Amino acid sequence: MKETLKGKVALVTGASSGIGEATARALASRGAAVALAARSEERLGFLVREISAAGGPALAVKTDVADEDSARGAVERTVGEFGALDILVNNAGLGLSGRVAELRPEDLRYVFDVNLLGPLNCVQAALPHMERGGRIINVSSVVGKRAIPKVGGYCATKFALNALSEALRVEVADRGITVTSVYPGTTQTAFRENSRRTKDEKRGWRPGGVTPEKVAEKISAAAESGGRDVYVTLPDRIFVAGATLAPGLFDRVLRRWARD
Ligand SMILES: NC(=O)c1ccc[n+]([C@@H]2O[C@H](COP(=O)([O-])OP(=O)(O)OC[C@H]3O[C@@H](n4cnc5c(N)ncnc54)[C@H](OP(=O)(O)O)[C@@H]3O)[C@@H](O)[C@H]2O)c1
């Protein structure tokens, strides 16, 4: 692997599992020093040992991104340990299933706290340290571009994240900071098991999905060269383009899904 990120410092949130864990490995293999943030200190510790054993600088920072002080602490420890912050990957997040009519406001508030306020907290803490430019990468979802039934609350958090990303991209462009939105489709992680549920929703059909390593490759490419909107697969791109061009048709197709 070419060390294209040698000398760069990255902070990855949600690095204890799934896409974040794979992203931390991928960035480290490209030569970046990586700070790993999540609540599960033990899992972060395993990954730090693995990356360090392969010769990469790595640091575990126990973090709850929904807590402003904790997010600021993660950024400050990263800068304190590695002297800079060049790449922020806002990946930490969780799902919420349930029909809109049945969603509990406290669940929706919590998922907004993690999926929207979390990235906001990290961005606000990171920006003062990105004097030499940088890359902010926000992990959204294809369902942040076209909401689907029975996960409307989760979709709303990702639509809101996209809005922040779009405004921020323009606001920081003159500082040499790029803002990338990544839109994965189904990815083979513990995401579904970790999602909040409104009722005991049936586990409906889902596409087989891609490996977290495939998403991590796309995130790493964005860490190297920026980019605006990043899709992981062609079907994801087609889903979003089709839903934008023919929203009524997609409504009709999705009604079947809403029935079960
Ligand atoms: N898997 C999919 O199908 C899929 C598709 C599209 C988008 N996404 C998005 O991809 C991102 C990563 O999800 P994943 O699939 O890798 O799921 P995952 O395996 O459940 O990982 C979620 C990560 O977020 C962390 N996290 C959750 N709440 C946190 C908090 N309050 N503070 C800090 N870290 C927190 C978890 O760590 P701790 O529990 O240790 O804190 C874990 O490391 C999410 O933003 C998700 O919305 C996933």
The ligand as an SDF file (V2000), in Angstrom:
LIG
                    3D

 48 52  0  0  0  0  0  0  0  0999 V2000
  -24.2970   -0.5180    7.9680 N   0  0  0  0  0  0  0  0  0  0  0  0
  -25.0670    0.0760    7.0620 C   0  0  0  0  0  0  0  0  0  0  0  0
  -25.8610   -0.5860    6.3520 O   0  0  0  0  0  0  0  0  0  0  0  0
  -24.9520    1.5780    6.8450 C   0  0  0  0  0  0  0  0  0  0  0  0
  -25.4730    2.1120    5.6550 C   0  0  0  0  0  0  0  0  0  0  0  0
  -25.3790    3.4840    5.4390 C   0  0  0  0  0  0  0  0  0  0  0  0
  -24.7870    4.2960    6.3790 C   0  0  0  0  0  0  0  0  0  0  0  0
  -24.3060    3.7630    7.5410 N   0  0  0  0  0  0  0  0  0  0  0  0
  -23.6820    4.6780    8.5170 C   0  0  0  0  0  0  0  0  0  0  0  0
  -22.3500    4.2710    8.7220 O   0  0  0  0  0  0  0  0  0  0  0  0
  -21.9220    4.7010   10.0160 C   0  0  0  0  0  0  0  0  0  0  0  0
  -21.2270    3.5390   10.7320 C   0  0  0  0  0  0  0  0  0  0  0  0
  -22.1600    2.5100   10.9500 O   0  0  0  0  0  0  0  0  0  0  0  0
  -21.7610    0.9610   10.9470 P   0  0  0  0  0  0  0  0  0  0  0  0
  -22.5490    0.3130    9.8910 O   0  0  0  0  0  0  0  0  0  0  0  0
  -20.3050    0.7750   10.9750 O   0  0  0  0  0  0  0  0  0  0  0  0
  -22.4330    0.5150   12.3380 O   0  0  0  0  0  0  0  0  0  0  0  0
  -21.8360   -0.0950   13.6930 P   0  0  0  0  0  0  0  0  0  0  0  0
  -21.0220   -1.2920   13.3850 O   0  0  0  0  0  0  0  0  0  0  0  0
  -22.9940   -0.2150   14.6090 O   0  0  0  0  0  0  0  0  0  0  0  0
  -20.8460    1.0450   14.2120 O   0  0  0  0  0  0  0  0  0  0  0  0
  -21.3120    2.2360   14.7710 C   0  0  0  0  0  0  0  0  0  0  0  0
  -20.1600    2.9410   15.4630 C   0  0  0  0  0  0  0  0  0  0  0  0
  -20.6430    4.1870   16.0140 O   0  0  0  0  0  0  0  0  0  0  0  0
  -20.1990    4.2670   17.3620 C   0  0  0  0  0  0  0  0  0  0  0  0
  -21.0990    5.0940   18.1560 N   0  0  0  0  0  0  0  0  0  0  0  0
  -22.4290    4.9550   18.3350 C   0  0  0  0  0  0  0  0  0  0  0  0
  -22.8790    5.9030   19.1760 N   0  0  0  0  0  0  0  0  0  0  0  0
  -21.8050    6.6610   19.5180 C   0  0  0  0  0  0  0  0  0  0  0  0
  -21.6140    7.7940   20.3520 C   0  0  0  0  0  0  0  0  0  0  0  0
  -22.6380    8.3490   21.0210 N   0  0  0  0  0  0  0  0  0  0  0  0
  -20.3730    8.3230   20.4760 N   0  0  0  0  0  0  0  0  0  0  0  0
  -19.3230    7.7580   19.8240 C   0  0  0  0  0  0  0  0  0  0  0  0
  -19.4360    6.6920   19.0140 N   0  0  0  0  0  0  0  0  0  0  0  0
  -20.6570    6.1590   18.8700 C   0  0  0  0  0  0  0  0  0  0  0  0
  -20.1380    2.8240   17.8470 C   0  0  0  0  0  0  0  0  0  0  0  0
  -19.1980    2.6940   18.9030 O   0  0  0  0  0  0  0  0  0  0  0  0
  -19.5340    2.5820   20.4680 P   0  0  0  0  0  0  0  0  0  0  0  0
  -20.7860    1.8040   20.6220 O   0  0  0  0  0  0  0  0  0  0  0  0
  -18.3010    1.9200   21.0000 O   0  0  0  0  0  0  0  0  0  0  0  0
  -19.6380    4.0020   20.9260 O   0  0  0  0  0  0  0  0  0  0  0  0
  -19.5920    2.1230   16.6110 C   0  0  0  0  0  0  0  0  0  0  0  0
  -18.1770    2.2240   16.5900 O   0  0  0  0  0  0  0  0  0  0  0  0
  -23.1650    5.2380   10.7280 C   0  0  0  0  0  0  0  0  0  0  0  0
  -23.1450    6.6560   10.6770 O   0  0  0  0  0  0  0  0  0  0  0  0
  -24.3100    4.6850    9.8950 C   0  0  0  0  0  0  0  0  0  0  0  0
  -25.4490    5.5130    9.9670 O   0  0  0  0  0  0  0  0  0  0  0  0
  -24.3520    2.4200    7.7930 C   0  0  0  0  0  0  0  0  0  0  0  0
  1  2  1  0
  2  3  2  0
  2  4  1  0
  4  5  1  0
  4 48  2  0
  5  6  2  0
  6  7  1  0
  7  8  2  0
  8  9  1  0
  8 48  1  0
  9 10  1  0
  9 46  1  0
 10 11  1  0
 11 12  1  0
 11 44  1  0
 12 13  1  0
 13 14  1  0
 14 15  2  0
 14 16  1  0
 14 17  1  0
 17 18  1  0
 18 19  2  0
 18 20  1  0
 18 21  1  0
 21 22  1  0
 22 23  1  0
 23 24  1  0
 23 42  1  0
 24 25  1  0
 25 26  1  0
 25 36  1  0
 26 27  1  0
 26 35  1  0
 27 28  2  0
 28 29  1  0
 29 30  1  0
 29 35  2  0
 30 31  1  0
 30 32  2  0
 32 33  1  0
 33 34  2  0
 34 35  1  0
 36 37  1  0
 36 42  1  0
 37 38  1  0
 38 39  2  0
 38 40  1  0
 38 41  1  0
 42 43  1  0
 44 45  1  0
 44 46  1  0
 46 47  1  0
M  CHG  2   8   1  16  -1
M  END
$$$$
